[in-house]
């Protein structure tokens, strides 16, 4: 279980959150609300004594053991080696999965790009690359920061299918994509002004009254999903 208690910073206020084994979670909120800040605290990028994982302080867990427990996938791929190819990068990402990089290239339809330098990939291709690294890493908990950013509708549906599957054990997903959040059906945390303002099931979050409180008339709940910008 991943747990954060009584966490305060310049951005986040009095944060209490538990993520149980095999639980999947969506973190929503407006720009600047503190979603990415919370993600970085939960995974240990921002050190804190307020975070425990399986009963131990996260930052005191041996680094090799921690790679099996938690992984953070940022919103943007940053590669400092201008020559490393996609396939080489995926090979380096394989840690705890039985899958090979060639499996991921085929699954995400990136075969033709395997020899292409990562720095030359499009933003959408980079997003798919980061999903592939998450699967090859295969930590118990994977935190995604905007996994469908820069993807066309078809690729977004492909990502949805992978996130909906059990190919990864437990997922925490930061997103502005309300349709993704609605269709995944994961538990919802909504952050407002640095505080957790809602914590509960997808069903409780996605009702007209609640959506109106958070988004006003800009979001409408339809039978087949959430329609934004109406």
Helices and strands as residue ranges (DSSP letters): E 2-7, E 15-19, E 25-29, H 35-43, E 51-53, E 56-57, G 58-60, H 63-69, E 70-73, H 86-93, H 101-107, G 111-113, G 118-120, H 123-137, E 141-145, H 153-164, E 170-174, H 178-184, E 187-192, E 195-200, H 202-205, H 208-215, G 216-218, E 219-222, E 225-228
